[in-house]
Amino acid sequence: MSNTLLDVQNLTMKFGGLIAIDDLTFSAKKDHITSIIGPNGAGKTTVFNCLTGFYKATAGSMYLNKENNKMDLKKFSDFKVAQKAGVARTFQNIRLFPQMSVLENMMVAQHNKLMVASGFSILGLINSKSYLQKEKEAMEISKYWLDIIGLTNRADDNAGDLPYGDQRKLEIVRAMCIEPHLLCLDEPAAGLNAKESADLNKLLKFIKNDKKTGILLIEHDMSVVMGISDHVVVLNYGKKIFEGTAKETKNSPEVIEAYLGTED
Amino acid sequence: MGKDLIQKSLKDSLFTGIIALALFGPIVGLRTVAKNEVLVVEPKWFVVLLIVAFCAVGRFFINIYTYKKEKRRGESSSLGKAISNFLDEKGAQIAIAAIAFSIIFPFMPFADRYWMDIAIMMMTYIMLGWGLNIVIGLAGLLDLGYVAFYAVGAYSYALFAIHFGWSFWICLPIAGLFAGMFGILLGFPVLRLRGDYLAIVTLAFGEMIRILLLNWYELTKGPDGLTGIPRPSFFGLPFKRYPDEGVETFHTFFGLEYDPMQRIIFLYYLILILALITNAFTIKIRRLPVGRAWEALREDEIACKSLGVNPRNTKLTAFAVGAMFGGFAGSFFATRQAFISPESFTFIESAIIVAIVVLGGMGSQTGVVLSTIFLIGLIEVFRDFESYRMVAFGGAMVLIMVFRPRGILAKRKPTITMGKHG
């Protein structure tokens, strides 16, 4: 099981009496896109919030295999999950820094690296060469990603002024700037048209294949899920009701039941 | 729309007139005068009529003006835009011209004691505005108790200078450090608070410091204030007409006639340098990772967390750095006045500084200068009208908010650019 990137065991999250996630066990592989699907309110985003430290899970364990070094995600609180464990995420409702330029958004994502390079601002204040060099490198990385999503010529515009589809893509590449091991995407295709959706698929495949970054995906758009998922986990009322390949999922009676209901 | 608009506006202005009558009738219209040792009410209806007419007519025109632009509400007026664009384009030249003007200012023919005092006061507010701009403008943390750090700076400067006899240049960094520490002290409990809640707690913090200064008599002499704070010297040369035995003074060293203006001019340059340092520091740190993180935090704290930015440290540095500059300004205030008491650090000071930052356009360094000149200048112009000063102040704020709803200079420049084609 050295190929396992994320190993979630018996994850449970309760809000008072409400059980949002009930004893969920699943794993995600390093070179896979793992999708979590399910009807609204099934607890998909809650899983993300537990993984990325925004919620503290009530019970269960979450381990990340980082270069064969097993890290317990429960040990990290909010920002440390991104900083120390290298788990990046995007949000269902886009969370860019709208009044800051596209390039600045990318630079903020490389904050921790640059903070060290700037000697916690002291070297930066005196214009130290080593910091300027690091800043240039960070700009190169930003440019590399912006080239991929075709936004380089808008790098100096405010992120909030971009079209919706571009904002989605920007949020994903911004998350990639922290060089994550696991990228968690919360409904990246929501509100995209067919062409933008196809572009997104391409981008996600590129991240998976070329960047060797595992992807965990929450999605409603079945064309995206079926097109790129290597593995699908289906949730309903916080419980896992099915797990398998995209094809198996499509034909599973439990899944059809959860989505469409049964005949009485 | 046209006729309907005028009808509506007329109705509205009539309503405004009634409110104005209700307000100003008793406030302005009725005046008690002592006549033959009896208080007699003397009505001044003509003045009231003038004010009411002014309010009603003004309301009418504002209505027409703003309704006309309804389709682009939220945008600022074309005049304001033109000014802002002009300032954007010629920003560098204007900044240089302004700095040059402030350097030669003391030698202008009209720069007498009165003007110098106003200039020093404005410069102090500009410095405070720049310091608070880090907290409010960049990090987006609404701090209504900024005057607390000004007070901490002033008192720590005064206490160190009085008790240890250390010179200005030693006490200044210590005072800044103390203020910065208080910034962190305030920062910790308010880390989780945002918006209104943060504003309330910082406001309380400002009052706490003032009340502490008022009641800790052994240390601060309470309401009596601290007197005899050493005046600054020009690298060890004091500004005194009759110096102590064996001490060379500024005017004898340079072979000048003694003139009390020498000290004022020195103070002016001192605050000018301190303010410019604050400005240069802010401009520079805005382009460093920590500065970008401040702005990112203002934009979206959750997104910051998801990118591994530590919100606690980022907020604390913003509070500490902002407070530090408040402390520097405080030490200057102490050494200028030679006397400080808690009276000088009331909430109204915080409010004025916040107004300067917000009206200038959050995060805009030039905006702080413009709004300081506008607001403090206005207060000064209305000095003779005493109780109407604050009315003028409020009126100025309303005007800015009507014409420039996002502050005088609302446009933000990116901290790093890719250039035309990368």
Interface residues (C-beta under 8 A of the other chain):
Chain A: T52 G53 F54 D78 F79 K80 V81 A82 Q83 K84 A88 R89 T90 F91 R95 L96 F97 P98 Q99 M100 S101 L103 E104 M107 V108 A109 H111 N112 L114 M115 A117 S118 F120 S121 G124 L125 E135 M139 S142 K143 L146 T152 N153 A155 D156 R174 A175 C177 I178
Chain B: F281 K284 I285 L288 P289 V290 R292 A293 E295 A296 E299 D300 I302 A303 C304 K305 S306 L307 G308 V309 N310 P311 T317 R412 P414 T415 I416 T417 M418 G419 H421 G422
